[in-house]
Amino acid sequence: MLPTIEIDIIILSYAQNLDFIQMTNECIQSLMISEDPGTIKFNIIVIESNRNLEPYQYPYSKTVYTDQEFGYNKYMNIGIGLTSSPFICLCNNDLIFHYHWATNMVEAFENYNLSSGSPICSIHHPKIQINLNSGIYPGYGVRREISGWCIFLKRDILKLIGKLDENYKFWCSDNDYANTLFILDIKHALVTSSIVDHLESRTLSSKTVEQQQQYIDKDLPYFKKKWNVRLGYSGWGFL
């Protein structure tokens, strides 16, 4: 009998109302029914930004409330620090997990010697001519090979990349991750047999245009300053 594979799932949530609580619950429910618990065991950490919900606990998870100011990477690092499994999956809360997504991801890691991967989204990726179950796509393109809303990685690579860069509030976090993998030659691929649908930033869309612009105004200049010298360009991401 094969040993159970443990995967730490870190989900960021900002439950401003009942609809967003339900969205996170649906995300977790789809996760829990996606795999046989005798084969894949999920250790779920939810970092909840709405302190008014405390002590509410999302089902099947440990829900963490922090008084630290929000930062996407900062909150992900909190979750990473609370876990210890060999695999980690960094997730938005606006996701729907499909059957055997994790099994197929782990198999791709073994078969193609991956250290990082993203599942395909059946909503987004076909629009850019990447189809379900069409193999793997190695690369570092954001919203192409790297689905910033769901990143699956071996914990071991944190020894190379260190903590996620907490200077980012929200924007450019996935671009920074992509560039870090590229410059360190860490193999990443989109795995099209692993399907996780993204409901396109429902939490972010609840923010005003002004609030979203504040994130961009802070994060983009830092990203450019950090990577222009290293990679010799002035764009948003590696690709």
ZIPEFEN-V902055 format. One line per field, one symbol per residue. ss: DSSP state (~ for helix, > for strand, _ for the rest). psi: psi as a letter, one per 30 degrees, with the letter a starting at -180 (. if undefined). burial: I if it has 24 or more other C-alpha atoms within 12 Angstrom, else O. Layout:
ss->???
psi->???
burial->???
This chain:
ss->____>>>>>>>>>____~~~~~~~~~~~~~~~_______>>>>>>>>>__~~~_______>>>>>______~~~~~~~~~~_____>>>>>___>>>___~~~~~~~~~~~~___>>>>>____~~~~_______>>>___>___>___>>>>>~~~~~~~___________~~~~~~~~~~~____>>>>>>>>>>>_____~~~__~~~~~~~~~~~~~~~~~~~~~~~________
psi->kklkkkkkjjkkkiifaeeeeeeeeeeeeeefgfljffekkkjkkkjkfjfffkgkkkkgljkkkkgkkkkeeeeeeeeefglglfkkkkklghljklkgeeeeeeeeeeeghkfklklkkfeeeffghjlkhgaljkagkkgdejjffjkklkeffffefalkjgfkedlgeeeeeeeeeefghkkklkjffjkjkkgiheeefflleeeeeeeefeeeeeeeeefeeefhlhaeae.
burial->OOOOIIIIIIIIIIIOOOOIIOIIIOIIIIIIOIIOOOOIIIIIIIIIIIOOOOOOOIOOIIIIIIOOOIIIIIIIIIIIOOIOIIIIIIIIIIIIIIOIIIIIIIOIIOOOOIIIIIIIIIOIIOOOOIIIOOOIIIIIIIIIIIIIIIIIIIIOIIOOIOIIIIIIIIIIIIIIIIIIIIOOOIIIIIIIIIIIIIIIIOIIOOOOOOOOOOIOOOIIOIIIOIIOOOOOOOOIIIO
